Amino acid sequence: MAGAGRLAETALFSGIGVFCIVALGTDLPPALVLGLPFVCAATLLLLQRIEWCLAVLAFVIYTNLADVLLARYGIPSVTKLLFGVVIAAVILRWSLGHQKLHLPVLAILLVLIYGVLRIVSSLYAMDSGAALEDGMAYFKEAMIGLLFATLVVDAAAFRGVLWAALAGGGLVAALSTYQVVTGNYDMEFGGLAKAGLHQIVGELDSYRITGPLTDPNFYAQTLVALVPVAVNRIAGERTPMLKFLAALVAGVLVTAIVFSYSRGALLALLCVAAAMALVWRPKPRHILAAAAVGCMMLPFVPASYYDRIAAVETTLDSDSRGSDGSIQGRMAQFQVGLAMVGNHPITGVGAGNYPVNFEQYTNLLQVENRREEREAHSLYLEVLAELGVVGFVVFCALLLSLAVSIYTGVRTLDGAGCRDTANLGRALGFGLMGYGIAAVWLHSAWPEYFWLLAGLAWALPIVARTEAGMARTGQTGVQQEG
């Protein structure tokens, strides 16, 4: 077995060496060619520890590093590279008997059924090409979730991946906070922290931070999912340094959410905070401390933020139509989506075809028409309009499987006395809840964030069984508490 391992490693080294030689003779970007030795060295290191690969992948996802490097420097997708490294490592280790695979059968089945529905919709969609492209993109993104669901098998890996996500989200949120504090929105830190002028309320325009993305609302949605995890680590970590880092990350996450001016993300954050308070029942002194910090921050929140929140009620007032264009636009998009559901209730208009049909329906309904393709601005309405009741039922089953996985994993961990990992699982559940609430007003974009969280949720029952087995045999898990 040792001889086979050395042979496989030699073959791997040789393959990477050949790749470097070939790359040096091609027209790859200079930055990529110069970085090849470092990439290869890191690849060989990561191949030894699958959990390190997964942690790096989580960091890359939460910084959107793949898109940033491609847009700014022309470097091909880092996510695809890491994905390939992980797959290669798994195949190598599995063939040598060093890697056991725990396949989440139900998750795989649901992902497959939902993806097939998206591709089949190309047969009747107005734009069959868009539907087919959407289906193929879906499978590529969903593979990320299944990768995490299959390979995260113990508490150490689970905790490590979530800390890597916190590191990525905390980094971009900290850079965004720097922009807000200094007012220097031209400093984009290589594309990791961007901002743009957007309508705040009425005729007032101001900068809204978008982090490594291009839309402030989606940026805030991704950060909301991390807040419960950061809060959990403040209480769950044993070392003062990690507690401090978790508190720092929580602070910059909330600051970035506020200064994204995203009303949907704010509502999602408040709902998550209420749910955490009900489940974890913090001590009165902790509640008072959080309230004190919040009160100290209030003077730094601009008046335009409160005006933007108040604009929701003003706009919905029948005597004040048009006071907030973004709300009016979304109301029109909701009307269009409901009309699509009414006309195609069973199968929908086809995956990726809401934008294609948008202008036609605005003319039919005589609602706001910007004479351009628009998205549904609601994940659930988007699924219902594009895939009908059939697709929506499968999608709900997929979401339900996430909730069941978290419930099952947390219950098993509690029974085994692994309270820290159980609470970390609950934090992940709260994060997914916040992401899902924000998705009521946001369509599917940058889905890799969702699939990262979904993969960890599907992995939790396996993690729980591993930790429960260790507890029964007297071994010590990661920060296991009696």
Salt bridges, closest charged atoms under 4 A:
GLU51 OE2 - ARG49 NH2 2.55
ASP134 OD1 - ARG118 NE 2.65
GLU188 OE1 - ARG72 NH2 2.22
GLU237 OE1 - ARG159 NH2 2.55
GLU237 OE2 - ARG233 NH1 2.85
ASP324 OD2 - ARG263 NH1 2.90
GLU359 OE2 - ARG371 NH1 3.84
GLU368 OE2 - ARG370 NE 3.43
GLU372 OE2 - ARG374 NH1 3.27
GLU386 OE1 - ARG118 NH2 3.77
ASP414 OD2 - ARG426 NH2 2.34
ASP420 OD1 - ARG233 NH2 2.89
